[in-house]
Amino acid sequence: MPRQPLDSERSARVTDVNDSAQESGGSKPSRAGRNLPAAIGVGVLLGAAILVSLLVERRLFIGIVSLAMLVGSWEFSQALRSAAGVRVQIVPVLVGGQAIVWLAWPFGTTGIAVSLVFTVLACLLWRLPRGTDGYLRDAGASVLAVAYLPLCGAFAVLLLLPEDGAYRIITFMLGVVASDVGGYAAGVLKGRHPMAPSISPKKSWEGFAGSLVSGVGVGMLTMPLLLDGHVWQGALFGAAMVLTATVGDLVESVMKRDLGIKDMGTLLPGHGGLMDRLDSMLPSAVVAWALLALFLPAQ
């Protein structure tokens, strides 16, 4: 079994990765550490693909979620294996993850729950032939991969089930995007006080305030305009999206710092891997579904 790096080694490796990224060729990253033109371009393309799928045939959105869970799960498993020698049981994670996402459409929460249980059991059984050495580590990481990605992603499919499902998805995604954009702008312009310096040094309380302003503002607009809800519901919804998006971002930052890596992948220019874009979306999808089910029960 490979030696696990010490905390000091991981911190040094993160510093080395960040320094080399800033010194490498290509477009100069912004103050917040992103290649801003590339990040904007990729974000616009992804947003356009999602919007077209929702407005043309909303079930196409399930295919986008399905593909995102495949790529994200693969990135997550490869990051764990290359950085820490942890072996996610990729076959049951990928196959079971697809079942969790696709069975949410016809069977709702029952389909998610049943497929989740079978996927977890499959992960535990799949690891048995490799013996006892590292079993809990590998099996635990596999279960985490299932719960973190396809399980949370399936709640985006649940958002789609009601007749106004396309607008629920748009409301949810605009809330998360507003949180990200508002936090980025405020953090770059006014960021002075780190929120969690040992986890994400560039994340500031000023940026969080910017996220709250933009997230709540967008929620107050989208809730009555798209879903016939109340302004106060939009304010609560927007605040919840900001909180969950921030927590999701911090959780992935903890994972990356523990592994000693800068990004989960390199698929998306200006963003890193797809996982680096899904981090705020995944927990927010669960909370968005719960709040909209409470505020606006499907008829």
Secondary structure, 3 states (H helix, E strand, C coil): CCCCCCHHHHHHHHHHHHHHHHHCCCCCCCCCCCCHHHHHHHHHHHHHHHHHHHHHCCCHHHHHHHHHHHHHHHHHHHHHHHHHCCCCCHHHHHHHHHHHHHCHHHHHHHHHHHHHHHHHHHHHHHCHHHCCCCHHHHHHHHHHHHHHHHHHHHHHHHHHCCCCHHHHHHHHHHHHHHHHHHHHHHHHHHCCCEEECCCEEEEEHHHHHHHHHHHHHHHHHHHHHHHCCCHHHHHHHHHHHHHHHHHHHHHHHHHHHHHCCCCCCCCECCCECCHHHHHHHHHHHHHHHHHHHHHCCCC
